Amino acid sequence: AKKISINRASFEELNGHPYISYKQAKVITDIKERKGNIESINRLSLLEEFTANDIRRLTPYLSFD
């Protein structure tokens, strides 16, 4: 699986991923702009936009470097 670097990816790249919705791409982009890098998948699991199923499905595709 090709990993997407969540902290380097643009909104367009995130939104283009088949498992990331427009709303999820937007919230990731907002967090990065307001608070800086996202350290781990656990950060996303705290957001109402991501269900446990979303997190499980996305884990193999995301990197946090």
Helices and strands as residue ranges (DSSP letters): E 4-5, H 11-16, H 22-35, H 41-45, H 52-58, G 59-61, E 62-63
